[in-house]
């Protein structure tokens, strides 16, 4: 009996999508942390905002990166959701569109209207 190792199979589309979401969010958070910590010293943030807590510089870096990662993860997941649930292919060329409804004169379907102008 030959059993397939779970690593030797291909990922599903959903697994690949989530892998891309996590990777893009990580890269975006890393770039955001690079810019944020280039402009702001985390020690200043700790001294100003978290004086009552005894956190060090590394924890300040970690918490800021975790916050950026969560924000980027939500944005990336929303982007994947919008792409996957958007219109199907060919939508821009008119495939799959509903037919244009016919417009009738209201006096044809309502006998109480006698030649009134509805334009």
N, C-alpha and C positions, 0 to 999 in steps of 0.2 A: 504494500500500500504506500503510495507516494503522497505525502502531505506537502502542501505549498507553504513556504515560510511567509508570514505576513508582510515582510519587507519586499518580497519578490513580486508583488502585484502593483498595478498602476493605481494611482489615486483617482478618486471620483472627481467630477467637476466641482462639487461643493468643497471637498478637501483642498483642492488646488486654490479655489477662491479664498478660503480662509487662510491658507498659508501665505498667499499674496497680501491679504489684508494685514496679517500680523507683521510681515516683513516690511511693508511700506510704512506702517505705523511706527515700527521701531526706527527705521531710517529717518523718518520725519521728526520723531521725538529727539533723536540724537542730534540732528541738525538744529532743532529748536533749542536744545540744551546748550549746544555750542555757542549759538548767538546770545542766548540769555545770560550765560555765565561769562561771556565776553563783555557784556555790558554791565552786569550787576554782580557784585561780590556776595556769595552766599552767607558769609559771616555777617555782613551788614543786614541781610534779611533776617538772620537768626537773632541778632541783637535788637532789631526794631520790632519784629512781630512775635517772636517766640521766646521772650526773655524768661517767662515763668517756667518754660520747659528746659530741661538740660539735654539739648541735642547738640551733637558735634557737627563739624563741617561735612563729614562724609554722609551723615544722615540727611543733612540739608540738601546735598547734591542728589541723594537717592529719592527723597520725597519730591523734589522738583522734577526730576526725570520721570518718576511714576505718574505725576500729574500730567505732564506733557504727553506721556505714552497713552494714557487713558483718553485724553482729548483727541489725539491723532488716531487712536483705534476706533473711536466712535465715528469720526469723519470718514475714515477709510471704509468701515463697515457700511455706513450710509451710502457711500459712493458705489460699493459693490451691489447693494440692494437696488439702487436706482438703475444700475446698468442691467442687472438680471431681470428686473420686473418691467423694464421699459417696453416700448413698442417692438414688435417683431421685425425681422429683416424685410425690406421691401416697403416699409411703411412710408418712407419719403417718396417713393415712386408711385404710390397710390394703391399698392396691393393690400388687400384686406380692409379697405375703407368701406364704409356703408354707402349705399346708394343715396343720392340726393333726393330728399322727399319732394313729392309733387305738391304744388301750391294750387289750391282751388279757390274759386270765388266764394266768399261766405254766403252769398245769397242762394247758392245752389243747395247747400245743406241745411239752411235755416229759412223756412217759408215766411217768417215774420219780417225779414229784411226785404224791402221792396226797392231795389235799385239805389240804395244809399251808397254814397261814395266812401270806401274804406281805404283809400290809398293815402 
